[in-house]
Each structure stands twice: as C-alpha cells, then as structure tokens.
Amino acid sequence: MVLPCCAPLMKRHAACSIPTTSAYGESGMSKPVALIGRRNLTAALGVGGLVLAAPGIARAQTREIVIGGAASHKPWFEAHVQAEFEHKYRCRLTFEGTRSLVNLEKMQKNKDKPYISVVQMDDPVMILAVREGLLEPITATRAPNVARLKPGTMHMDGMWANYLQPWQGIAYNSNVLRTAPASWSDMFENRFRSRIIVPSLQNTEGLPNLFMMAHLVSGKPMAEAYKDIDAAFAGFRRLKPNLLTAYSQMPQAFSLLEQGEAHMIVGALSSFGMQRRLDGAPVGMVAPREGIFPVPSGIAVVKGGPHQDLAFAYVNELLGAEVQNRIAPPTFALPTNLDAQVPPGMPSGVTVHPIDWAFVAENRNAWVQRWDREMAL
C-alpha cells in the first residue's frame, strides 16, 4: 500500500482533580478568624513575616507529576496533551525529554525515592525496568481504557502498554522510483546494487528487518520465522551487494535517500519518512504486502512515583480514543485504541506483525555481535 502525503462537604481542591473531603467546609476554616490590623501586624512581624503570621490560611499547592519521555515527543505533548490534561485534572505536567535508557537510569538511581511518575519508553527498555521492579502494573480499575486496546498492545501482565504504533515499512526516493516497492523482497533486485540502506542492528528499528529476512528466506509464517536467526543472516548476506550502508544515524540515511544516492531505506520509520514527505522531500512511504512492524511506543507508571492517581489518569488519557485521535496524525502513527480512527494516509488492511520483545531482550547482544562480524561493509 502506497501512502499519500501526508456533597456539601465535598469540594474539588484548587490544586488537583481528586475530590477531597474538607472538615472545614468551603471556607477551609473551622471558625471565624479575628482580623488583625495590617499596621499592627506589619509592625510586629515585618513585611516578610506577613504570610507566616496567618497559619490558618492554607495556600493551595498545585500538584505536579513528571513525565519521562523521548525528546522528540515534546512537541506533540505540548501541543495536544499538556494543556487539556492540566485543565481537566487541575495539576501541572513537566515533560523531561531524553532517551529511554536515560529515563531508565533515572529510575534506577532514584528507586528509593522516585521523582518521575510516568515514563514513555521503548518496549525493550520497559523489559529492563520490569526486571528491576521499577514499574507499577496498569489495571482496568486504575486505567479503564486498557479494555479498549488492540490485542498485543499490553505487555507482561499489564506492566506497560503501547499508546501509539508508529510503523516501519520502506521509504523510497519518489523521483527515482516512479513505482513504489510492493514487497520487502524488492530489495534483492539487481537494479538496487549499492542503493539500499538498512538500520544497523544496534538500532532498535533494525530488529524488524531481521525478522522479515527470516520470513523471506525460510518461507515460514512470521509467527515461526522470527526465531530462525540463521535464515535471517543468510538473507542479509544475500543482500550485501545491494547495501549502500547500514545506518546508525537516521537523518544521514534520509539525506542519502533524498539526494538519490540511495533508492530505498528498508525498515524506515513512518514518523520520520512521512514527515520528510510533508516537508517537501522526494520521499514516499510504503506498507509492503507482507505487512509492517509497530515501532515500540510504551507508557508505564513508575512504582512509588509521586501522585499515583494522576499518573494513572495520565496513562488512561493516552490510552483513550480522544487523545489518540489528536496525537496519531501529527506522529504519523496508528492508534492502539479500538475506538480511535486511523488517520488519513496511514496504512489500513495491512498486517501489523507484533514483536516478542522478551525474546529480543534475551538474544539481542548475541545478534549485534554476529551483525558486527558478518555485515561489515
């Protein structure tokens, strides 16, 4: 599929969304407070002591939670999530944008006293967080929207969920290739000698190519083929004459594609390729007939993090159709909520192959070492 361009005693605290019972009624005081003349008070305490002189007056403190996510997520977070959530729940969100492994390190270092409440990280890193006991399970009681998620988007008994599915397919230079690639196997054609780019296996997005190679070479269904790693590497050795490079930095790869040095990037990310198309670059994205792979976009609650009620509310919002309808289009992603709409230009009716990230975590180091030995260009 070729994609086009693209009660009386109950009050809501001023600082949070959770109704709280006040023993003092709406005024927040148990009895009238005698007023002290301003001149006498100032003389007694000085101007700097004015606030401290009225301990019966409670100043509301806005509750805040910190979200640890990818730096590239901050624009859509600020444009489509932050203001609405803060208004609805009467709180403040702070987004710390960095890499998934950095967020993991923050959780490890602050395990006894976490300051991050929610993390948005790659699925492979989520597995590491689960193994160290850093995450709190997401349940339908605490985040009801999990009941409407696609199969395969909740992981390890609810330790984390996918809130979006950017996808991987093939990016191609639309000036050079007037007809878009129809199959992953097109990359083997002789006309693409030294014209194909793939992600390095050291990059997370390089892993789906390994599984697709195993499927193409072995002929097995994807559910079986992904464990046939010998077949996968046999496919890469066959592809080697057609490889221009295996990238570790995505922008450089797309630069080569747009200049015409490369004709295809096999295993390209929709979030990058479709944005380049929107920016006017000669880049097309295709969902080949064998199917596509979801890019890991996980969300989880940090165990023991501040304001767990707000943390689960945030997770629930991102797993809901309303928020996903806002954030899926600008991220060129598929929603994971069954009630959300697939944005225009996204693939439909195509198989999305799930990835067994636990299997990946057990074997990735060995795969990378083998890649470095066998695929040096």
N, C-alpha and C positions, 0 to 999 in steps of 0.2 A: 504494500500500500504506500503510495507516494503521498506525502503530506504537503498541503499548500502552505503559503506564507501565513507566515503567521502573526395583741391583743393590746389593750391599753398599755400594759407594761412591756410590751414588745416593741422595740424600735430598731431601725437599721442604723448601725453605728456609722458615723460620717466617714470613717476611715476604712470600712470593709463592707463586703457584701453579705456577710453572715448575720442573720437576725440575732440579737443578743438581748437577754432579759435584764432590765435595769431596775435595781432595788430602789432607785431614787426617782422613778418617773421620768417624764420627758425633760424636766429641768436638769436632771443629773444630780440633784441635791436632796438631802433628807429633810432639811428645814431651811427657812429663810436665813440668809447671812446678813448680819449687820454691816452696812456700808461704812467704810472709813473715809473720812475726808481725804481728798487727794493731797492737800498741802501737808497734813499731819503724817500721812503715810510716807510721803517723799522725804520729809524731814527726818523721820525715824529710821528709814532704811536706805535712803538714797535712791536715785532713779534706777540703778542697776538691780536693786532688790525688789522691784515692783512685782515681777511675776512670781518670785518666791514667796511673797507676802500673802498670796491667795491660794494655799494648797487645796482648798475645797473646790477650786475651779479646774476641772480636768480638760487638758488640751488634747484633742484627738490627734493621734499619730497615724498617718496613712500607712497601711500595711504594704509591704513590698516583697516581691519574690524575684529572684534572679534566674534567668533562663540562659543556659549554656548551649550555644549552637554554633553553626558554621558562620563564618564572617559573610559569606555570600548570601545568607538568609536574611540578613538585617534589613535590606531594602523592602522586601515584601512583608516582613514582620512589622516594620514601622508604618507601611502604607495600608495594610489590610487587616492587621490583628491588634496592634497595641492599643490604639485609642478606643476601639469598640470594647475590648476586654476591660480596660481600666474604668471606663464609664459604667459598664454593666456590673462589675464587681467592686467598684469603689476602692481601687487599690492602685499600686504602681508596679509596672513591669520594667525590669532592667535586663537588656539583652547583651550578653558578653559573647562577641563573635570571635571564634578561633577555630582550630581544628579539633576533630573528635578525640584524638589521642591527648591533646592538651586538656580538654574537658575531663577526660578520664584521670589524668594526673591530678587535676584539682580535686576531684572526688577522693582520690587515694590519700592525698596529703591532708585533707580536711575530714576524714572519715569519722573522727570522734566528735566533730562539731561542724557539720556541713553548712555552707552558706548558699550553695546553689540548690534550688528547689526542683527544677526540671532540666533535663538535658535532651537535646535533639542531636543525635549522633548516627554515624554509620552503623549498620547492623553488626558487622564483625567486631566493632569496639563494644557494642552493647553486650556481646557474649562475655567479653573480658570483665565488664562491670558486674554482670550477673555472678560470675565465678567468684568474685571478691565480696559479694554480698552488699553491693552498693546501691541496689535498686529496690523499690517497693512495688509489689505486684499491682497491676491495673485490673480492677474488677468491674463488673457491670453495675455493682452497687455504688461505687465511687466515680465511675465514668460510664454512664448508661449508653453512650454512643458506640461502645465496643460491640454492642449487639447488632449493629448495622454495618460492620466492616466486612469486606470481601474475605473469602477463605484465604488462608495463608498470610494474612497481614498482622496476626497476633502471634507472638513468639515466646517459646519457653514458658508455657503456662501463664501467659499474660505479663511477663516481666517487661516487655515493651511492645509497641505497636508501630505500624507504618501509617503515617498520616498523609503521605503522598507517594506516588510512584512515578518520578521521572523515569525515563526508559532509555534503553540502549538499542540502537539499530545501526544503520550505515549512513554516514554523511558522505556526500559526493559533491564534486565541483560541477555545478549545473551548466557552466559554459562549455566544459569539455565533454561531459556525458549528457547528451540530449535526452536519452532514455535512462531512467533511473534503474539502478540494480534491483533485480527482482528476488534474488536469492543470496543467502550468505555464501553459497558456493561460487558465485561470480568472481570472488576474489582470486580464485585459482586460474582464471583465464590468462592466456599468454599475453594478451594486449595490455595487461596491467603489470608487466615486468618493471620492477623498481618504482611502482606507482602506488603501492598500498602502504598505509600507516596503520599500526595497531597500538593499543596501550601496552606498556610494559606490564608484566605480571606483578611487578612491585606496586602498581597502581590497582586500587580496588576495582576499577572499571575494566581492568584487563582480565579478570577472572571469568566473566561470561563467555569470552572468546574461547577459553579452554574447554568449556562445556559444549559449546556449539561445534568446535572442532571434533570432539569425541563423538558427537552425534553424526556429523557428516561422514567421518571416516569409518566408524563402526557400523553405521546403519541401524543402531539400536534406538529405541524410543528415548527421548530425553530423560525420562524418569530412571532409566537404567544407564544410559550412556555417560552421564556426568561423572561416574566413578571410574570410567575406563580412561585413566590418565595417559596410559601408554598410547592409546589411539589418538588422544589429543595432541601429544607431542609429535607423533608421526605426521599429523596434519600440518603442524607448524613447520616441520622440516620441509614438507612439500611446498609450503607457501613461501619459503625463504627467498627464492629468486624474485618473487614479486614484491618483497618488502623494501620500501624506501627507508623506513626507520621504525623503531618501537619507541614511542614517546614516554617520557616521564612528566613533561610539562605540556598540558593541553593547549594553551594559547599558541605555542610554537608549532604544534601539529596543525592547527587550523590555519595558521599563516601559510604553511607549505601547501595546504589544500587550496586556499583561496588564490594563491599565486599560480596554481596549475602544476606545481612540481609533483604533488600527489593528486591522484584522481579520486581516491576513497579513503575514509577513515572507518575501519571496520571495528565496531564496538563503540561508536560515538555516543555521547550523552545528548539527549534531546534538549536539556536545559541550556546547553552551550550552543549546539548546532542550530537550533531553531532561533535562538537569539541573534546569532550571526546573520541568519537569513533576514530577520526582521530589521537588522541594521543595514541591510543592503548588500551584503556579501553574496557572491555566487555560490551559495551553499544550499543544498537540498538535504532533507532527512527522509529516510525510507524505513518502513517496517517490513522486512523481508517475509516471504511466505512461510518460512519455518517458525516464525514467531520472534518475540523480543524478550528482553530481560528487564526486570524492575531494578532501578537504582536504589540502594538501601537508604531510606529516609526514616529513621526511627525516632520515637519520642518515649520518654520514660520519666518516672518520678524518682527523685533521689531519696534514698532511705534516710530518715531523720532530718530531712531538709526543712527549712522554715515554712510555716503556714501550709501544712499538707492539704488543707481544704482548698486553698487557692491553687495549689499545684495540680491537684486532680481536676479542678474546674478548668484550668488551662488545657490540660491534656484532653478533657472531654470536648472542649470547644474545637480543638484542632482535629479531632476525630469526627466532628459533626459535619453534616452536609452543607450548612450555611457558610462556615468558614472555608471549607474545601472548595466551594463554588467561587469564592473570592480569590483564593491563592493558587488554584490549579492553573488558570490561564496564564498569569504572568510568570509562572515557573515552568511552563510547557510540560506539565505533568499530568498523569492520570490520577483521579481521586480514588481513595480507598473506601469511602463510604458508599454503600449501595444506592443511597438516595441522592447522591450528588451527580451532577451532569458531566459527561465527558466534554471538555472544551472543544470548540471548533478547531479543526486541524490536527487533532490528536487521533491516533490510530483506534479503530473500532473493529470488532470482529476478528481480531488477531489474537493468537495465543500468547499469553504472558507467562513465561517459564519461571516458576519460583526457584530460589536458590537455597540450598541447605547450608546455612552459614555455620552451623556447628561442625559439619563435615569440612568446610573450608578452614575453620579455625584449627582443626586438628592437623591439617595437611599443608597449609599454605607455605610454611617455611621451607619444607622439602620441595614444593613446586617451584618456588622462587629460585632456590639453589640450582635445580635442574634447568630452569629457564636460563640462568646466567651461564651455565655450561654449554647448553645446546643451541642457544639462539643469539649468540654474539654476532653482530654484523660487521 
